[in-house]
Amino acid sequence: MERTPPSQRRQVEALAAYGIPETHISRVVGIDPKTLRKCYRDELDLGETKANAHIAGFLFNSAKNGNVSAQIFWLKTRARWRETPVELKHSGEIAHKDLSQLSDEELHRMIVLLAADCGLAPIKTIESSVPRREETAEPSLPNGGGTLSLRPANPRRGN
């Protein structure tokens, strides 16, 4: 039996490392697939193992250096971590509320609560010391002459 050159052994190992099927490797080397398996068993097995170890080393270093995708992949494949599916179930009917039936105070309370849920700061109301128009009987015109008649406050606006 003739001795196989080391370069051919390295070639078989490299092709196995790249994931080339044995039938294709046997054609490249020029031998029957059975002969390939018989004469190059170590190269076929070690090629794949060495390649996986090499890539695993890169993955491990990437994960150690903060690559979050590599960390997640490592934990899912090596530590058997998995994402647990979240199942949401509807617990009843969706309520519809007619806001036109609420008082101004109820609407204001709802707005304040919703704004707080959204992270908005409450608004402080600053009271004016200037009397409202409806509080003055007959204001004078800017030029100092005559008087002005006032209309009643709009009842819809809550004044």
ABEGO torsion letter per residue (X at the ends): XBBBBAAAAAAAAAAAAAGBBAAAAAAAAGBBAAAAAAAAAAAAAAAAAAAAAAAAAAAAAAAAAGBAAAAAAAAAAAAGBBBBBBBBBBAEBBBBBBAAABBAAAAAAAAAAAAAAAGBBBBBBBBBABBBAAABABBBBAAGBEBBBBBBBBAAAGX
